[in-house]
Structure formats: C-alpha cells, structure tokens
Amino acid sequence: MSIILSEIEVKVRKLIDAQHQLVEENRRLASENKALREENETLVNASRELHDKLNKTTIVNALGNNEEEIKEGRKLIKELIKEIDQCVSILNTKE
C-alpha cells in the first residue's frame, strides 16, 4: 500500500512541476505577445505616416512645372514606396 502511495506522490509532484513550468511559459508568451503587439502598432503607424507622406508628395509633384522637380519627386516617391514595402514586409513576417 505504501508503494502505491509513493508512486502516486511522485506522479503528483511531476504534475505540479509540469503545471509550474506551463504557468511560467504562459507568462513569458503573454509578455512576448504584448511586446509584438506594441511593435506591430508602431510599424502600422509608421506605415500610415509614410503613406500620408507619399500622398502629399505625389500631389506636390503633380503641381510642379519644372522637369527637375518632377524627377526629384519621382525619386522621392520611389524611395518612399521602398520604405513602405519594407514596412509591409516586416508586418507580414510578424503575422
């Protein structure tokens, strides 16, 4: 009878240890999840800002009459698009 109780006690201790490990892992994952959500929000905001900047630049360049201004505007737009693509790529890898 005492052998059976000892075996049960060992199994209960193992279950308690496993439960403690799972609780700790859950805390760690919750913390990581929170950090990733904050990073995602930051990247989404940066993407929105770049999108707004791009729209403003496009409007300004459409109003420009000088060929050099148009070339500079196009170059700037290409750079902004590249940045936006990088932000989108980062966001897609986080999901």
C-alpha positions, 0 to 999 in steps of 0.5 A: 500500500505504501508503494502505491502511495509513493508512486502516486506522490511522485506522479503528483509532484511531476504534475505540479512541476509540469503545471509550474513550468506551463504557468511560467511559459504562459507568462513569458508568451503573454509578455512576448505577445504584448511586446509584438503587439506594441511593435506591430502598432508602431510599424502600422503607424509608421506605415500610415505616416509614410503613406500620408507622406507619399500622398502629399508628395505625389500631389506636390509633384503633380503641381510642379512645372519644372522637369527637375522637380518632377524627377526629384519627386519621382525619386522621392516617391520611389524611395518612399514606396521602398520604405513602405514595402519594407514596412509591409514586409516586416508586418507580414513576417510578424503575422 
